[in-house]
């Protein structure tokens, strides 16, 4: 007849109680969080998928911040282009009205003052900022793009922003392309042989016409102002086509901005949908079955109670029990 030593019984009891308590604690932890997977060993394969989903959600959060910034920049730019369109349309209306020879020099002198204000407004719009960033200076966002003469100081680079994985869009319009219609070096006042205001050069309009490929919106408004001051209806008529071209260019950029805004909105919508799908998949992997969880917890608690009772009976012995 073999005997089991007292130490062996104690170790067996400790092991049984410890194992059962560990299961109960694990189930209690899962019950408090309602998560089936709380550590990698709970589901190694599922844990890999969870890490991938979390990584995607982190990326999605950054993409959403990017789309928000892009949307704000594009909306701000579109508003500026709308105001610029209104300015050019107003200038064209005034030019059409003054293109005939029925108006006196005094009337044209008054209209020239309005054109001068429109040119100043256009310059103000060209130097608009969003925060401390100039929106028409290319990538040189901290550099004022235009001086008072309309000379461009920015660059022609695009600011690209990632709105989804490997999807980049430009969110800026550089002032050279918008206000000059090209990326060429703009004309300076010396190129146009201009004298400081109010002594305007009477040949400005003709010089602008010869250098049409380099003339800017500011040059056209300046030429219109000069033609009004010099009472030159023929020059005013010649500027109508240039104003039309500038208006068409601005409208074209507004269309591009609108298309980019739609792209950003679609990207944001797709990111939100992807996040919802990821959350649903994550829930299937990570969340616990509440009914099954608490049934298992009740079972293990009963096992632990039974283990305590059995241990109590086993250890409640004395020397006479061993002598029998």
C-alpha positions in Angstrom: 0.0 0.0 0.0 1.5 3.3 -1.0 1.2 6.5 0.9 1.0 10.0 -0.4 3.2 12.4 1.6 1.7 15.5 3.2 3.9 17.8 1.1 2.7 16.2 -2.1 -0.9 16.7 -1.1 -0.3 20.4 -0.2 1.4 21.0 -3.6 -1.5 19.3 -5.4 -4.0 21.4 -3.5 -2.1 24.7 -4.2 -1.8 23.8 -7.9 -5.5 23.0 -8.3 -6.6 26.1 -6.4 -4.1 28.3 -8.2 -5.2 27.0 -11.6 -8.9 27.5 -10.9 -8.3 31.0 -9.4 -6.3 32.0 -12.5 -9.2 30.9 -14.8 -11.7 32.8 -12.6 -9.6 35.9 -12.6 -9.2 35.8 -16.4 -12.9 35.4 -16.8 -13.6 38.2 -14.4 -11.3 40.5 -16.3 -13.0 39.6 -19.6 -16.3 40.2 -17.9 -15.3 43.6 -16.8 -14.1 44.7 -20.2 -16.4 42.4 -22.3 -13.4 41.6 -24.5 -12.6 38.1 -25.6 -9.0 39.1 -26.5 -7.2 41.0 -23.9 -3.7 39.7 -24.5 -2.0 38.1 -27.6 -2.0 34.6 -26.1 -5.9 34.7 -26.0 -6.0 34.5 -29.8 -2.6 34.9 -31.7 -4.2 35.0 -35.2 -7.0 37.3 -34.2 -4.4 39.6 -32.4 -2.5 40.0 -35.7 -5.7 41.1 -37.4 -6.5 43.5 -34.5 -3.1 45.1 -34.8 -3.6 45.6 -38.6 -7.0 47.1 -38.0 -5.7 49.5 -35.3 -2.9 50.5 -37.7 -5.4 51.2 -40.4 -7.5 53.3 -38.0 -4.5 55.4 -37.0 -3.8 56.0 -40.7 -7.4 56.8 -41.3 -7.4 59.4 -38.5 -4.4 61.2 -40.1 -6.1 61.0 -43.5 -9.2 62.6 -42.1 -7.1 65.4 -40.6 -5.5 65.8 -44.1 -8.9 65.9 -45.8 -10.1 68.5 -43.3 -7.1 70.7 -44.0 -7.4 70.2 -47.7 -11.1 71.0 -47.6 -10.5 74.2 -45.7 -7.8 75.4 -48.0 -9.8 74.6 -51.1 -12.9 76.3 -49.7 -10.9 79.4 -48.8 -9.3 79.5 -52.3 -12.7 79.0 -54.0 -14.1 82.0 -52.0 -11.2 84.2 -53.1 -11.6 83.1 -56.7 -15.3 84.0 -56.5 -14.5 87.5 -55.3 -11.8 87.9 -58.0 -14.3 86.8 -60.6 -16.7 89.5 -59.4 -14.0 92.1 -59.5 -13.0 91.3 -63.1 -16.7 91.1 -64.1 -17.3 94.5 -62.6 -14.2 95.9 -64.4 -15.4 94.5 -67.7 -18.9 96.0 -67.2 -17.3 99.4 -66.6 -15.0 98.9 -69.7 -18.0 98.0 -71.9 -19.8 101.1 -70.7 -16.8 103.3 -71.4 -15.7 101.7 -74.7 -17.8 104.1 -76.8 -17.0 107.7 -77.4 -20.2 109.2 -76.0 -18.7 109.8 -72.5 -16.7 112.8 -71.5 -13.2 112.7 -70.1 -14.6 113.9 -66.7 -16.8 110.8 -66.5 -14.0 108.5 -67.5 -11.7 110.1 -64.9 -14.3 109.2 -62.2 -14.6 105.6 -63.5 -10.8 105.3 -63.5 -10.8 105.8 -59.7 -13.2 102.9 -59.4 -10.9 100.7 -61.6 -8.0 101.8 -59.3 -9.9 100.5 -56.3 -10.8 97.3 -58.1 -7.1 96.8 -58.8 -6.2 97.3 -55.2 -8.9 94.8 -54.2 -7.5 92.3 -56.7 -4.0 92.8 -55.1 -5.4 92.3 -51.7 -7.1 89.0 -52.8 -3.8 87.9 -54.4 -2.1 88.2 -51.0 -4.8 86.5 -49.0 -3.6 84.2 -46.2 -5.1 81.3 -44.4 -3.7 81.7 -40.9 -0.1 82.7 -41.6 0.1 80.9 -44.9 -0.2 82.8 -48.2 -2.5 80.7 -50.5 -1.1 81.9 -53.9 2.6 81.8 -53.3 3.2 78.1 -54.2 5.3 76.2 -51.7 6.8 79.5 -50.4 3.8 79.9 -48.1 5.4 82.4 -45.8 6.5 84.7 -48.6 4.1 87.5 -49.7 3.4 86.6 -53.3 2.7 90.0 -54.9 4.1 93.5 -54.2 2.2 96.7 -55.0 3.3 96.6 -58.6 1.9 93.0 -59.0 5.4 91.4 -59.3 5.2 87.7 -58.3 7.7 86.5 -55.6 6.4 83.0 -55.0 7.2 79.8 -56.8 5.2 77.6 -59.2 5.3 74.4 -57.1 2.2 72.5 -56.0 1.4 71.6 -52.4 0.5 67.9 -52.5 -1.4 66.3 -49.6 -2.2 62.6 -49.1 -6.0 62.1 -48.6 -5.9 58.3 -48.7 -3.2 55.7 -49.1 -1.0 56.7 -52.1 -3.6 59.2 -53.2 -2.2 62.8 -53.4 -3.9 65.9 -54.7 -2.7 69.5 -55.1 -4.5 71.9 -52.8 -3.1 75.2 -54.0 -3.1 77.5 -57.0 0.1 79.4 -57.6 -0.3 83.1 -58.3 1.8 83.0 -61.5 -0.6 80.7 -63.3 -3.7 82.3 -62.0 -2.9 86.0 -62.3 -0.5 85.8 -65.3 -1.9 82.8 -67.1 1.6 81.2 -67.3 4.6 80.4 -65.1 6.8 82.9 -67.0 8.5 85.8 -65.3 6.0 88.6 -65.0 6.5 92.1 -66.4 7.8 94.7 -64.0 6.9 98.4 -64.1 10.2 99.0 -65.9 9.4 96.5 -68.6 6.1 98.3 -69.2 7.9 101.7 -69.1 5.5 102.9 -66.4 5.9 106.1 -64.5 4.7 106.3 -60.8 1.1 107.2 -60.4 -0.6 109.6 -60.9 1.6 110.3 -64.0 0.6 107.2 -65.9 2.3 106.3 -69.1 -0.1 106.9 -72.0 1.5 103.9 -73.9 0.8 101.4 -71.2 -2.1 99.7 -73.0 -0.2 99.3 -76.3 2.9 97.9 -74.4 0.7 95.5 -72.5 -0.9 94.4 -75.8 2.6 93.7 -77.3 3.6 91.7 -74.2 0.2 89.9 -73.9 1.8 86.6 -73.0 3.4 88.1 -69.9 0.7 90.7 -68.9 -1.1 90.0 -65.6 -4.6 90.8 -64.4 -3.1 93.7 -62.5 -1.5 95.0 -65.7 -4.8 94.8 -67.5 -6.6 96.8 -64.8 -3.7 99.2 -64.7 -4.0 99.6 -68.5 -7.8 100.1 -68.3 -7.3 102.8 -65.6 -4.7 104.5 -67.8 -6.9 104.3 -70.9 -9.8 105.9 -68.9 -7.5 108.7 -67.7 -6.2 109.4 -71.2 -9.7 109.2 -72.7 -8.8 106.4 -75.2 -12.0 104.4 -76.1 -10.1 102.4 -78.7 -7.7 101.1 -76.1 -10.6 100.3 -73.8 -12.2 98.2 -76.5 -8.9 96.3 -77.1 -8.8 95.4 -73.4 -12.2 93.8 -73.4 -10.9 90.6 -74.9 -8.1 90.4 -72.4 -10.5 90.8 -69.5 -12.6 88.0 -71.0 -9.6 85.8 -71.1 -8.7 86.5 -67.5 -12.3 85.9 -66.4 -12.3 82.6 -68.2 -9.0 81.6 -66.6 -10.3 82.4 -63.1 -13.6 80.5 -63.8 -11.5 77.5 -65.1 -9.5 77.4 -61.8 -12.8 77.7 -59.8 -14.0 74.6 -61.7 -10.7 72.7 -60.9 -11.1 73.7 -57.2 -14.6 72.4 -57.2 -13.5 69.1 -58.7 -10.8 68.8 -56.1 -13.3 69.6 -53.3 -15.5 66.8 -54.5 -12.5 64.4 -54.6 -11.7 65.3 -51.0 -15.4 64.9 -49.9 -15.5 61.4 -51.6 -12.2 60.4 -49.9 -13.5 61.5 -46.5 -16.7 59.5 -47.0 -14.7 56.4 -48.1 -12.5 56.7 -45.0 -15.5 56.9 -42.7 -17.0 53.8 -44.3 -13.8 51.9 -44.0 -13.5 52.9 -40.3 -17.0 51.5 -39.7 -16.2 48.2 -41.5 -13.0 47.9 -39.5 -14.9 48.5 -36.2 -17.4 45.8 -37.1 -14.6 43.3 -38.0 -12.7 44.3 -34.8 -15.8 43.7 -32.8 -16.3 40.2 -34.2 -12.7 39.3 -33.3 -12.3 41.1 -30.0 -15.7 41.2 -28.3 -16.8 38.4 -26.0 -20.0 36.4 -26.1 -21.6 37.8 -22.9 -23.9 34.7 -22.3 -21.1 32.3 -22.8 -18.6 34.3 -20.8 -20.7 34.6 -17.7 -21.8 30.9 -18.0 -18.1 30.0 -18.0 -17.4 32.3 -15.1 -20.2 30.7 -13.0 -18.8 27.3 -13.8 -15.3 28.2 -12.8 -16.5 29.8 -9.6 -18.4 26.6 -8.7 -15.2 24.6 -9.5 -13.2 26.9 -7.2 -15.7 26.5 -4.4 -15.6 22.7 -4.8 -11.8 22.8 -4.8 -11.8 24.8 -1.5 -14.2 22.3 0.1 -12.2 19.2 -1.1 -9.0 20.8 0.1 -10.6 21.6 3.5 -11.6 18.0 3.9 -8.3 16.7 2.8 -6.3 18.9 5.1 -8.5 18.4 8.2 -6.6 15.4 9.4 -4.7 14.5 12.6 -2.1 12.0 13.7 -4.8 9.3 14.7 -6.1 9.4 11.1 -2.7 8.3 9.8 -2.3 5.6 12.5 -5.6 3.9 11.6 
